[in-house]
Amino acid sequence: MNSVDEKQPEPKQVAEMRTVGSVSSKVYSAYLRSGGNCCVILTVALLFVMAQALASGCDFWITYW
């Protein structure tokens, strides 16, 4: 038999709980560090800033033109 043909039991539904609170800065720093080292994070941030500057520069040039 093929694995596609086999019936798998559906997972049980679990009620979601909503919690209220704040996220600590340690969680944010761990999230950023999990994406790579400081060079990668700095490069990505620099590329974001450059992309925004180029997009804004195009808008400025169109109004000047």
C-alpha positions in Angstrom: 0.0 0.0 0.0 1.0 3.6 -0.6 1.4 5.9 2.4 -1.0 8.3 0.7 -3.8 5.7 0.9 -3.3 5.0 4.6 -5.7 6.7 6.9 -4.1 8.7 9.6 -6.0 9.8 12.7 -6.8 13.4 12.8 -5.2 15.3 15.7 -7.3 16.4 18.6 -8.3 20.0 18.7 -6.9 21.9 21.7 -8.5 25.1 22.9 -6.2 28.1 22.6 -5.5 30.2 25.6 -4.8 33.9 25.4 -2.3 35.2 27.8 -1.6 38.8 28.5 1.8 40.2 29.4 5.1 41.5 28.0 8.0 39.8 26.3 11.4 40.4 27.9 14.4 41.7 26.0 16.2 38.4 26.5 13.6 36.7 24.3 14.1 39.3 21.6 17.9 39.1 21.7 17.7 35.3 21.6 15.4 35.5 18.6 17.8 37.8 16.8 20.9 35.7 17.7 19.2 32.5 16.4 19.1 34.1 12.9 22.9 34.3 12.7 25.9 36.1 14.0 26.2 39.8 14.4 27.6 40.3 10.8 24.5 38.6 9.3 22.1 40.7 11.4 24.0 43.9 10.6 24.1 43.1 6.9 20.4 42.4 6.7 19.6 45.5 8.6 21.8 47.6 6.3 20.1 46.0 3.3 16.7 47.0 4.7 17.8 50.6 5.2 19.4 50.7 1.7 16.2 49.3 0.1 14.1 51.9 1.9 16.5 54.7 0.9 16.4 53.7 -2.7 12.6 53.4 -2.8 12.3 56.9 -1.2 15.0 58.2 -3.5 13.0 57.0 -6.5 9.9 58.8 -5.2 11.9 62.0 -4.7 13.4 61.7 -8.2 10.0 61.3 -9.8 8.7 64.5 -8.1 11.8 66.3 -9.1 11.6 65.1 -12.7 
